[in-house]
Amino acid sequence: MGLFALILSIFLFVICILVFDNKPLHPATLFYGLYSFILFLSNMHLFNLFKASEEAYFLITIMLFSFALGSVRSFYPLLKIGGKKYKKRDLNIKIFMILTFINIMVLLKDVLMVISLAKSGVPIWQIRNWSLAEMGADNPIMNGRSFLEELVRALVLAPFGMAIPPIASYIFFDSVDRKYKVKIVTLVILQVVLTSIAGGGGRLRFVYACGCFVIAYLMFSNKKLLKNFSKKKYKKYMLLIAIGALIGIGITTIARVGNGTLLKQIYKYFALPPTLLTVWLPEIEKSTKTCGFLTFYGVVGYFFRTLKTLGLDFLVPSIYNEAFNHLLKIQEFRNVGLGTANAFVTPVYYMMVDGGIPFLCFVTLVLSSLAASYHKRLKKNIDICNFSIYAMIMYGVFETFMNVMTAVPAQIITFLLIIILCSKRKEN
């Protein structure tokens, strides 16, 4: 079944390259390219990594089929709402710069804490685990934060930090002011580096920021959409950005796991999802169905957590508590042969817990349809708001080797912040 899933994913990846206009990159192209890589590594069975079960491969295959059905949405026209002409949006640059400054100041505080802990002999991996803990956890990082501070971090600063790379990458290619470009790129580099250090060596932010610049470059280089863009002018910048991201990922990996293990770590992270899903399948089979609360925890989570904080537990359904317990469970480390691992369970875990195979099929189809529709919308109406939302969607597609974006509250709030930051402007 693993080989079949691999062949199917490669086949669909080739179809996406041939059929879709990938400037900007289509979500399905990224999805099948990613899963072709994951399934290829998983089928190699290197470094004593446990073999994934036939059931895990079967469920991943169902997800691949469902995503393909949803992507057919690209061939249908966009729905017209109210018959009004679309008004392009522009960024409120003052608010953006103020929030960026505050974000960086808070990150500097966190970095000083991390440096202090590292100097005292605390390993980087332990610092990272502490930084990822839930609000109220008893550890040196969380103990220094008040409830109000943690609330502001969760509702504003963390989501806004996710909004910085896509907004900055659009400005970089769209602006004609060279000094302005330099300022924007400097802010992104500073924010990404500080976020990585503050998170105890997190690497995803490097990948995310670099990815935003790549997809922005692909979009701006499409002559059918933007005729006055110079590809030659920006190729050297893209090379520097890619080299910078690789150096950042390499340094953070070595800091966390030591020298000489970079390739092994890459293999582990991308070959891991089918194996870790296999490890968790028995838990899925005996769990109570959570009816969407787990998959869409990012939408409903903070609302019900607020009710519980206010002592209104009687208004909180029991399946919410079940969903929250599952979020905590998948953070537990399990033996996978190649050491221990957590979290990399794919959207399959979330959707199977919520409603089994029918829910997996339906929700994957709906989410892929929305992603395809937004890709089409961006091509028709290019502006900073549409691009930033598209970039977040693409990050969500990339994240599917770990989780489903709709389960992460900060990322849902990021969409809202992008819309708020981009105010409507009058037609020229």
Beta strands, then each sheet from edge to edge (+ up, - down):
strand 1: 89-91
strand 2: 334-335
strand 3: 340-341
strand 4: 422-424
sheet 1: 1+ 4-
sheet 2: 2+ 3-
end
